[in-house]
């Protein structure tokens, strides 16, 4: 009988520990491919970048790019109009007024090779190293910033030259230059690409942006698929913890009730309630701790197998590791709380029962 | 003994052993509610994948860029071999070849007087002479029934704010439109009227073309068409055999950067000779895989064949593949987690009910003593269990559904997704739970029959649980 209960408990504990551990490790593994595919970005369309602070103030994120809606890359603004060599050049906006402390700005300033850093005080134009070599322009040159139809927006001074990275544009204009442009293109708006620093924030960020009625786009399929996987893991954890708690309670109560007559006889022979409690606790702990130890060993193989499978599936390196502290604590606390609850209920009920009545029970 | 009597005996037995039966009902309640809750969660997530992911699958395809010889316009030997190889791959359902007219090349082919010119062969690679004047003024038109319909005017009216550039040619001419199914896969609804092109020189027009020029189907169906560039026929004597419903969708996802504006198209069925005469740029091979899982094989194939270039759809393919993998992982995790839970729950229910029977052997012995046969005892036991199960089930039903509802709400706030629970899903889960419990009952009944009910009457009477 004891072995029978032990087997049930072992199975449940193995499942619970495995899922708890998977809930900790697997989502992190699933985030990496999304990051590699640049699918963890949100593009928000705004008239004024300052709104970002109000709406997403509670989250930490990086501003990766800032372009404009009608083209994302500013290739329809021909700073170098008339020069056929620069057909299709692409530019972006530096948010130096709305978000002067942004990571975009600090990252950009690190890439400056020549000229001035971008600050909130001064606006202008920065060109890439490649563009400088091709065009022969240098810092301090002034260019006319025109629309495609030839309308002049303003004069722009080249303030600096930056080193081109993997995804860098040909040039950057500062925010005040964009504002000057926006007066000529009122239907346009900023398109700001952000990356949440903690990936899981993306779900809440999407909710907040949706609630605020802002226009934004993100990789809906991938993010939704991942959120469903997170829901699945969380739901299974909840189901397993409830199952574990209720079934362990049921089993312990069942066992204690079966042995009630035995303990009543012992009590009649002079066994005090403290000794009875010790016996019951020892019995329960024997059952629980042995099942728990076996379950931790079994679940380790189980979790590593799933982790290996996930690694192979997503072509990422899966490192075998020991349990996280939270998994061990949650399982231990759940099980011990349950044992304490059952014992408390048992002793409270036994206080009201006459020993003779229990012994006479058939 | 009649069935009604058996049921009455079972009911009385339950009432006599209220305490024990309460425990059994409580056990059943816990198990059923948890099982129901788990099933609802699992099934609703599966439903999500089935509805959402399968939807994308229908529109999914991989675009590849083949190479053609700049002089003759024919496919290069490497490209031809790779394309043939691709078509033979087991993961490819079909391929559609698509080409956009190279407008600067047209300019070289047709001068402003409308006379054909020999193409210049000495142009440096990647350099196109670009004459805005030509794009805006040259009439690329369709002649039908003695009237001329200008494509360019139509395209300009739709895209007034876009200047036609090298990147946006407004003509799609397809070399091969094979079957209705391929059209659907490509994202087009089937033919509105007419039939599929079956031989070279047959074409389809889309409804945008008709509606823009105020034409009816009868005006163009089975009529001879000519495609004119600057007044010179590019194709003549093409027969319009069908009308397509234009089903381009507005695409809002940044990772699906297909150009998706609506413009009039001619879908032309032609043989390779005719196809090679077209000055094409951005020719693509649209390879439609059987399923998401094939994407990986296609990508590997593409990588190993240097003759093909990736288009941006490779990024899209990766996203779909990722979704497919998450789905696969969820299935595996669910299977491996649900399996031990089900065993544990079954064992728990089994032990509860077996204990209940063990307690009742004595009373069953008394029934045997007054002449009841084994069949009736099994019947009483079954009714007894059925009543207990129903009591537990009725109590568990709202609790399971409530748990699901609460979880769904919490998840909705926490994540940006919402879980759906249609009524059919609830019934499906109830059916599955019932089936599971019925199988368990059958197992317990068989076990009880073997262990207790076939004992001699005296043994049964002496049994004290």
Interface residues (C-beta under 8 A of the other chain):
Chain A: X4 X5 X7 X8 X11 X12 X14 X15 X18 X19 X22 X26 X30 X33 X34 X37 X38 X39 X41 X43 X148 X203 X204 X206 X207 X210 X217 X218 X219 X220 X221 X222 X223 X224 X225 X226 X227 X228 X229 X230 X231 X232 X233 X234 X235 X236 X238 X239 X240 X242 X243 X246 X247 X250 X251 X254 X302 X306 X309 X310 X313 X314 X362
Chain B: X23 X26 X27 X30 X34 X37 X38 X41 X42 X45 X48 X49 X52 X53 X56 X163 X252 X253 X254 X255 X315 X318 X319 X320 X322 X323 X325 X326 X327 X328 X329 X330 X332 X333 X334 X336 X337 X340 X341 X343 X344 X345 X347 X348 X351 X352 X355 X407 X411 X413 X414 X415 X416 X417 X419 X464
